[in-house]
């Protein structure tokens, strides 16, 4: 075989087979995401799992993770660094990233660490915010998204649904714990044991929490009764569970009769601003001694009159001989499962934002993501936030397009 002549315009390496270079869209943007350690009380979840970080870094994005951010959900710094994340001890540097991703909303001090014109993606937890929180976002011209407002293509709220599924399922698991002798309960067991009457569970509210509580209770062999003011919701719950159940509208006489026999009551009724009280103190007095109430709607004030907020450290209290479990942040009890669930929702959104060349373009094309926007370059764009703080807001559609 002849060597190519020295006057050839190509070098030997250029004549060898080359990798095919495909044309790619030039608009794709690299995201630089900061994942800080959660500091709010008893918040153990994390927004991105190591697998999610791996997916993002494999697509050319950078993820800066504060050391120990995943510890409470049993993800180590090593897990993240092996997935391509950059571990850093400085809180300040993580908050200085162009995109900051958190579960709980940042504190006032944490907001101060953020750079002007950066992007914040977290929950909003409107009821716990102060007006100064909005003022800081406005002054720093921050673009902020609340993941409880983000809608999917079917008009549902994926983050709210995912966490409601966990809260519903876990409410039954928690009730099972407190019925046992080990937790000072009546020594009753969930489970359809031959010849033994099953546990009676009353579920107030036929939303996602109610549906998943019903599924879990039925799976454990309990007898359940579901109450809700909406016939449509009761019908949907029956269809989704796939079997006929005892359902009733909220009629005091029928409800009281069910409560007198109940071993477990799950409160999952939600309202616009505050959960309506559907079980009065007088009704609780007539319940069995040692019965268990799990008030999942306690974060909205609770739907049972005797409920008052408890913590993961001291989760229960007793009133009129009935055990009350009223912890507002139930999914944090199962931090790893909750983190996986949140991460599954976020990762596709972040990858889409990267593909679209940044958040601006993603907001133009995705109406569901736009629904999660409550600050755009420091301008308030959400009506419910504006009404809550008595502030002016602008329509995001007029600002973005």
RODO-2510 file (C-alpha; in nm, 4 decimals, decimal comma):
residues 401
     n   res          X          Y          Z
     1     x     0,0000     0,0000     0,0000
     2     x     0,1430     0,3343    -0,1042
     3     x     0,2025     0,6077     0,1494
     4     x     0,0181     0,9231     0,0473
     5     x     0,2423     1,1803    -0,1171
     6     x     0,3952     1,4537     0,0935
     7     x     0,2183     1,7201    -0,1111
     8     x    -0,1297     1,5850    -0,0152
     9     x    -0,3480     1,8558     0,1425
    10     x    -0,4550     1,6092     0,4200
    11     x    -0,2558     1,4786     0,7162
    12     x    -0,2561     1,1054     0,7930
    13     x    -0,4921     1,1564     1,0915
    14     x    -0,7415     1,3433     0,8726
    15     x    -0,7522     1,0538     0,6253
    16     x    -0,8510     0,8056     0,8994
    17     x    -1,2264     0,7421     0,9581
    18     x    -1,3704     1,0264     1,1633
    19     x    -1,6638     1,0422     1,4076
    20     x    -1,9709     1,1795     1,2379
    21     x    -2,0471     1,5319     1,3567
    22     x    -2,4237     1,5796     1,3712
    23     x    -2,5748     1,9237     1,3586
    24     x    -2,7296     2,0165     1,6913
    25     x    -2,9534     2,3024     1,7937
    26     x    -2,7348     2,5905     1,8954
    27     x    -2,9937     2,7328     2,1312
    28     x    -2,9461     2,4692     2,4027
    29     x    -2,8382     2,6384     2,7254
    30     x    -2,6200     2,5137     3,0062
    31     x    -2,7895     2,5392     3,3457
    32     x    -2,5935     2,6106     3,6617
    33     x    -2,8017     2,4845     3,9546
    34     x    -2,7347     2,5314     4,3260
    35     x    -2,8754     2,2738     4,5690
    36     x    -2,8485     2,4114     4,9262
    37     x    -2,8899     2,2204     5,2504
    38     x    -3,2411     2,2567     5,3935
    39     x    -3,2438     2,4614     5,7140
    40     x    -3,6153     2,4923     5,7911
    41     x    -3,7437     2,3038     6,0941
    42     x    -3,7627     1,9252     6,0431
    43     x    -3,7293     1,9504     5,6634
    44     x    -3,5414     1,6348     5,5647
    45     x    -3,6149     1,6184     5,1928
    46     x    -3,3917     1,7186     4,9011
    47     x    -3,5010     1,8331     4,5516
    48     x    -3,2644     1,6220     4,3417
    49     x    -3,1434     1,2654     4,3964
    50     x    -2,7959     1,1565     4,2748
    51     x    -2,9639     0,9877     3,9732
    52     x    -3,1274     1,3189     3,8809
    53     x    -2,7932     1,5006     3,9181
    54     x    -2,6395     1,2364     3,6913
    55     x    -2,9077     1,2978     3,4249
    56     x    -2,8479     1,6743     3,4407
    57     x    -2,4663     1,6582     3,4302
    58     x    -2,4811     1,4043     3,1446
    59     x    -2,6738     1,6707     2,9510
    60     x    -2,3998     1,9266     3,0081
    61     x    -2,5476     2,1097     3,3085
    62     x    -2,3617     2,1956     3,6297
    63     x    -2,4995     2,1169     3,9753
    64     x    -2,3373     2,2692     4,2836
    65     x    -2,4413     2,0863     4,6033
    66     x    -2,3874     2,2084     4,9575
    67     x    -2,2097     1,9431     5,1614
    68     x    -2,4620     1,7349     5,3575
    69     x    -2,7643     1,8477     5,1504
    70     x    -2,8839     1,4879     5,1022
    71     x    -2,7812     1,3407     5,4398
    72     x    -3,1303     1,3495     5,5924
    73     x    -3,2665     1,1566     5,2925
    74     x    -2,9763     0,9080     5,3101
    75     x    -2,7910     1,0403     5,0048
    76     x    -2,4230     1,1002     5,0827
    77     x    -2,1924     1,3658     4,9369
    78     x    -2,0061     1,0808     4,7692
    79     x    -2,3254     0,9641     4,5954
    80     x    -2,3636     1,3140     4,4502
    81     x    -1,9987     1,3610     4,3497
    82     x    -1,9980     1,0208     4,1750
    83     x    -2,3097     1,1342     3,9872
    84     x    -2,1223     1,4384     3,8555
    85     x    -2,2289     1,6968     4,1148
    86     x    -1,9795     1,9447     4,2625
    87     x    -1,9749     1,9342     4,6439
    88     x    -1,9000     2,2596     4,8234
    89     x    -1,9050     2,3614     5,1903
    90     x    -1,9890     2,7286     5,1293
    91     x    -2,3601     2,8086     5,1644
    92     x    -2,2923     3,1482     5,0075
    93     x    -2,1549     2,9983     4,6845
    94     x    -2,4520     2,7624     4,6470
    95     x    -2,6981     3,0530     4,6805
    96     x    -2,4901     3,2542     4,4319
    97     x    -2,5789     3,0058     4,1520
    98     x    -2,8004     3,1412     3,8700
    99     x    -3,0677     2,8791     3,9568
   100     x    -3,1372     2,7855     4,3211
   101     x    -3,3456     2,4739     4,3853
   102     x    -3,4976     2,4154     4,7313
   103     x    -3,7818     2,2217     4,8936
   104     x    -3,8799     2,4782     5,1599
   105     x    -3,8814     2,8479     5,0655
   106     x    -3,5563     3,0277     5,1590
   107     x    -3,5364     3,2266     5,4800
   108     x    -3,4832     3,6051     5,4705
   109     x    -3,1101     3,5501     5,5377
   110     x    -3,0836     3,2961     5,2567
   111     x    -3,2606     3,5333     5,0161
   112     x    -2,9962     3,7957     5,0935
   113     x    -2,7284     3,5516     4,9686
   114     x    -2,8963     3,5218     4,6279
   115     x    -2,7570     3,7187     4,3341
   116     x    -2,9786     3,9749     4,1587
   117     x    -3,1695     3,8442     3,8527
   118     x    -3,1266     3,4790     3,9569
   119     x    -3,3969     3,2089     3,9480
   120     x    -3,5544     3,0497     4,2570
   121     x    -3,7492     2,7228     4,2338
   122     x    -3,9026     2,6051     4,5635
   123     x    -4,2342     2,5722     4,7430
   124     x    -4,3950     2,9031     4,8388
   125     x    -4,5950     2,8005     5,1487
   126     x    -4,7851     3,1264     5,1185
   127     x    -4,9406     3,1134     5,4664
   128     x    -4,5963     3,1232     5,6324
   129     x    -4,4492     3,4069     5,4208
   130     x    -4,4195     3,7704     5,5215
   131     x    -4,4576     4,0748     5,2971
   132     x    -4,0818     4,1422     5,3315
   133     x    -4,0177     3,8119     5,1473
   134     x    -4,1919     3,9519     4,8385
   135     x    -4,0138     4,2865     4,8750
   136     x    -3,6715     4,1163     4,8744
   137     x    -3,7623     3,9175     4,5613
   138     x    -3,8750     4,2403     4,3924
   139     x    -3,5627     4,4375     4,4932
   140     x    -3,3317     4,1627     4,3655
   141     x    -3,5374     4,1253     4,0439
   142     x    -3,5592     3,7521     4,1041
   143     x    -3,7677     3,5152     3,8896
   144     x    -3,9416     3,2728     4,1274
   145     x    -4,1400     2,9551     4,0634
   146     x    -4,3504     2,7773     4,3268
   147     x    -4,3683     2,4080     4,2560
   148     x    -4,7070     2,3656     4,4250
   149     x    -4,8527     2,5948     4,1502
   150     x    -4,6942     2,4137     3,8511
   151     x    -4,9524     2,2323     3,6359
   152     x    -4,9064     1,9321     3,4062
   153     x    -5,0607     1,8915     3,0604
   154     x    -5,3816     1,7503     3,2141
   155     x    -5,4348     2,0519     3,4410
   156     x    -5,3311     1,8690     3,7600
   157     x    -5,0679     1,9799     4,0103
   158     x    -4,7998     1,7063     3,9930
   159     x    -4,5956     1,8133     4,2989
   160     x    -4,9026     1,8520     4,5202
   161     x    -5,0412     1,5179     4,4010
   162     x    -4,7124     1,3333     4,4588
   163     x    -4,6819     1,4605     4,8165
   164     x    -5,0542     1,4010     4,8808
   165     x    -5,0111     1,0385     4,7720
   166     x    -4,7331     0,9998     5,0310
   167     x    -4,9351     1,1798     5,3012
   168     x    -5,2436     0,9639     5,2325
   169     x    -5,0596     0,6330     5,2385
   170     x    -4,8480     0,7249     5,5400
   171     x    -5,1499     0,8446     5,7424
   172     x    -5,2694     0,4818     5,7552
   173     x    -4,9215     0,3496     5,8392
   174     x    -4,8934     0,6039     6,1238
   175     x    -5,2421     0,5142     6,2513
   176     x    -5,1419     0,1452     6,2514
   177     x    -4,8420     0,2331     6,4715
   178     x    -5,0481     0,4252     6,7254
   179     x    -5,3144     0,1544     6,7529
   180     x    -5,0518    -0,0968     6,8689
   181     x    -4,9583    -0,1599     7,2337
   182     x    -4,6045    -0,0380     7,1592
   183     x    -4,7345     0,3172     7,1202
   184     x    -4,9867     0,2984     7,4020
   185     x    -5,2829     0,2267     7,1742
   186     x    -5,5707    -0,0186     7,2095
   187     x    -5,3611    -0,3108     7,0849
   188     x    -5,5528    -0,3348     6,7584
   189     x    -5,4036    -0,4506     6,4303
   190     x    -5,4894    -0,3451     6,0786
   191     x    -5,5569    -0,6581     5,8789
   192     x    -5,8554    -0,8729     5,8007
   193     x    -5,7940    -1,1562     6,0464
   194     x    -6,0459    -1,4425     6,0110
   195     x    -6,3169    -1,4240     6,2732
   196     x    -6,2076    -1,0804     6,4017
   197     x    -6,4070    -0,7671     6,3086
   198     x    -6,1889    -0,5374     6,0938
   199     x    -6,0638    -0,1951     6,2036
   200     x    -6,3124     0,0840     6,1243
   201     x    -6,1567     0,3830     5,9414
   202     x    -6,3371     0,7112     5,8712
   203     x    -6,1796     0,9266     5,5983
   204     x    -6,2859     1,2908     5,5764
   205     x    -6,2198     1,4302     5,2282
   206     x    -6,2143     1,2442     4,8957
   207     x    -5,9180     1,4199     4,7338
   208     x    -5,5781     1,2640     4,6612
   209     x    -5,4928     1,2232     5,0320
   210     x    -5,8308     1,0592     5,0974
   211     x    -5,7956     0,8316     4,7943
   212     x    -5,4521     0,7008     4,8933
   213     x    -5,5558     0,6623     5,2569
   214     x    -5,8530     0,4578     5,1322
   215     x    -5,6315     0,2390     4,9100
   216     x    -5,3900     0,1686     5,1972
   217     x    -5,6647     0,0988     5,4514
   218     x    -5,8415    -0,1381     5,2100
   219     x    -5,5112    -0,3075     5,1301
   220     x    -5,4659    -0,3748     5,5011
   221     x    -5,8177    -0,5170     5,5283
   222     x    -5,9912    -0,2340     5,7155
   223     x    -6,3533    -0,1304     5,6788
   224     x    -6,3676     0,2283     5,5489
   225     x    -6,6204     0,5108     5,5293
   226     x    -6,5427     0,8158     5,3163
   227     x    -6,7113     1,1536     5,3680
   228     x    -6,6911     1,4592     5,1427
   229     x    -6,9163     1,7529     5,0544
   230     x    -6,8602     1,6865     4,6807
   231     x    -7,0488     1,4002     4,5137
   232     x    -6,8166     1,4224     4,2125
   233     x    -6,5098     1,3645     4,4304
   234     x    -6,6736     1,0674     4,6021
   235     x    -6,7630     0,9229     4,2622
   236     x    -6,4069     0,9739     4,1338
   237     x    -6,2615     0,8077     4,4443
   238     x    -6,4845     0,5016     4,3964
   239     x    -6,3815     0,4797     4,0288
   240     x    -6,0104     0,5204     4,1066
   241     x    -6,0128     0,2660     4,3893
   242     x    -6,2101     0,0307     4,1646
   243     x    -6,4629    -0,1028     4,4131
   244     x    -6,7794     0,0117     4,5835
   245     x    -6,7254     0,1751     4,9211
   246     x    -6,9334     0,3363     5,1931
   247     x    -6,9429     0,7004     5,0836
   248     x    -7,1522     0,9823     5,2219
   249     x    -7,1857     1,3573     5,2005
   250     x    -7,0991     1,5440     5,5210
   251     x    -7,4234     1,4912     5,7116
   252     x    -7,3685     1,5393     6,0886
   253     x    -7,5986     1,2534     6,1959
   254     x    -7,4363     0,9900     5,9694
   255     x    -7,0892     1,1272     6,0432
   256     x    -7,1417     1,1100     6,4220
   257     x    -7,2652     0,7510     6,3958
   258     x    -6,9501     0,6576     6,1968
   259     x    -6,7187     0,8434     6,4384
   260     x    -6,8614     0,6593     6,7418
   261     x    -6,7567     0,3278     6,5838
   262     x    -6,4289     0,4492     6,4304
   263     x    -6,0865     0,3243     6,5445
   264     x    -5,9089     0,5654     6,3080
   265     x    -6,0127     0,9036     6,1639
   266     x    -5,8143     1,0591     5,8781
   267     x    -5,8780     1,4330     5,8327
   268     x    -5,8010     1,5331     5,4738
   269     x    -6,0458     1,8157     5,4011
   270     x    -5,8990     2,1270     5,2422
   271     x    -6,0435     2,4724     5,1834
   272     x    -5,9484     2,7871     4,9948
   273     x    -5,7761     2,9636     5,2843
   274     x    -5,8488     2,7456     5,5846
   275     x    -5,9650     2,3858     5,6171
   276     x    -6,3332     2,3769     5,7261
   277     x    -6,3941     2,2192     6,0684
   278     x    -6,6121     1,9121     6,0038
   279     x    -6,5651     1,7299     6,3372
   280     x    -6,6566     1,9295     6,6480
   281     x    -6,5195     1,8811     6,9989
   282     x    -6,8538     1,7317     7,1048
   283     x    -6,8173     1,4646     6,8348
   284     x    -6,4612     1,3814     6,9505
   285     x    -6,5901     1,3359     7,3095
   286     x    -6,8229     1,0616     7,1824
   287     x    -6,5443     0,8656     7,0108
   288     x    -6,3879     0,5454     7,1504
   289     x    -6,1098     0,5811     7,4069
   290     x    -5,7754     0,5078     7,2413
   291     x    -5,9031     0,5868     6,8893
   292     x    -5,6537     0,7641     6,6620
   293     x    -5,7059     1,0896     6,4702
   294     x    -5,4551     1,1795     6,1962
   295     x    -5,5287     1,5388     6,0878
   296     x    -5,3454     1,5714     5,7546
   297     x    -5,5029     1,9126     5,6866
   298     x    -5,3409     2,0644     5,9979
   299     x    -5,1177     2,2764     5,7706
   300     x    -5,4383     2,4612     5,6762
   301     x    -5,5657     2,4855     6,0337
   302     x    -5,7047     2,1316     6,0654
   303     x    -6,0541     1,9945     5,9951
   304     x    -6,1051     1,8581     6,3494
   305     x    -6,1819     2,1118     6,6220
   306     x    -5,9595     1,9466     6,8853
   307     x    -5,6496     1,9387     6,6595
   308     x    -5,3504     2,1581     6,7313
   309     x    -5,0145     2,1436     6,5602
   310     x    -4,7527     1,8909     6,6807
   311     x    -4,3960     1,8140     6,5633
   312     x    -4,2049     1,5060     6,4468
   313     x    -4,0277     1,5059     6,7881
   314     x    -4,3554     1,5020     6,9821
   315     x    -4,6076     1,3952     6,7203
   316     x    -4,9107     1,3115     6,9340
   317     x    -5,1288     1,4555     7,2061
   318     x    -5,4357     1,3207     7,3778
   319     x    -5,7713     1,4942     7,4081
   320     x    -6,0855     1,3320     7,5508
   321     x    -5,9031     0,9954     7,5478
   322     x    -5,8420     1,0168     7,1703
   323     x    -5,4854     1,0176     7,0305
   324     x    -5,4291     1,3125     6,7923
   325     x    -5,1429     1,3103     6,5396
   326     x    -5,1178     1,6609     6,3899
   327     x    -4,7765     1,6980     6,2244
   328     x    -4,7997     1,9380     5,9264
   329     x    -4,5105     1,7942     5,7246
   330     x    -4,5913     1,4211     5,7065
   331     x    -4,3951     1,3436     5,3813
   332     x    -4,0740     1,4555     5,5581
   333     x    -4,1128     1,1490     5,7791
   334     x    -4,0370     0,9428     5,4672
   335     x    -3,7672     1,1756     5,3378
   336     x    -3,6067     0,9410     5,0852
   337     x    -3,9342     0,8385     4,9186
   338     x    -4,0517     1,2020     4,9163
   339     x    -3,7172     1,3173     4,7690
   340     x    -3,7400     1,0560     4,4914
   341     x    -4,0945     1,1696     4,4176
   342     x    -4,0032     1,5422     4,4014
   343     x    -3,6911     1,4670     4,1976
   344     x    -3,8967     1,2726     3,9390
   345     x    -4,1096     1,5831     3,8858
   346     x    -3,8236     1,8329     3,8674
   347     x    -3,5729     1,6509     3,6484
   348     x    -3,7807     1,6564     3,3241
   349     x    -3,8640     2,0259     3,3802
   350     x    -3,4958     2,1169     3,4292
   351     x    -3,3919     1,9156     3,1240
   352     x    -3,6642     2,0905     2,9195
   353     x    -3,5486     2,4328     3,0424
   354     x    -3,1971     2,3408     2,9255
   355     x    -3,3240     2,2150     2,5874
   356     x    -3,5301     2,5300     2,5353
   357     x    -3,2216     2,7438     2,5964
   358     x    -3,3246     2,8781     2,9366
   359     x    -3,6250     2,9481     3,1560
   360     x    -3,7514     3,2403     2,9428
   361     x    -3,8097     3,0146     2,6392
   362     x    -3,9489     2,7299     2,8520
   363     x    -4,2046     2,9677     3,0090
   364     x    -4,3173     3,0777     2,6612
   365     x    -4,3847     2,7240     2,5422
   366     x    -4,5103     2,5561     2,8637
   367     x    -4,8302     2,7040     3,0085
   368     x    -4,8204     2,4628     3,3049
   369     x    -4,4738     2,5801     3,4052
   370     x    -4,5863     2,9411     3,3579
   371     x    -4,8641     2,8747     3,6082
   372     x    -4,5957     2,8147     3,8731
   373     x    -4,4419     3,1581     3,8160
   374     x    -4,5107     3,4110     4,0918
   375     x    -4,2236     3,6569     4,0346
   376     x    -4,0792     3,7476     3,6942
   377     x    -3,7658     3,9669     3,7078
   378     x    -3,8929     4,1121     4,0345
   379     x    -4,2497     4,1719     3,9118
   380     x    -4,5253     3,9918     4,1034
   381     x    -4,7287     3,7802     3,8568
   382     x    -4,9568     3,5678     4,0761
   383     x    -5,3023     3,6922     4,1739
   384     x    -5,3440     3,4799     4,4903
   385     x    -5,0045     3,5982     4,6245
   386     x    -5,0975     3,9580     4,5387
   387     x    -5,4351     3,9256     4,7166
   388     x    -5,2766     3,7645     5,0227
   389     x    -5,0278     4,0496     5,0731
   390     x    -5,2478     4,3244     4,9242
   391     x    -4,9971     4,3992     4,6455
   392     x    -5,0322     4,4776     4,2748
   393     x    -4,9604     4,2072     4,0192
   394     x    -4,9124     4,1895     3,6419
   395     x    -5,0285     3,9213     3,3981
   396     x    -4,7233     3,7022     3,3197
   397     x    -4,8510     3,6441     2,9623
   398     x    -4,8090     4,0157     2,8885
   399     x    -4,4548     4,0216     3,0293
   400     x    -4,3143     3,7069     2,8687
   401     x    -4,4474     3,7175     2,5127
***
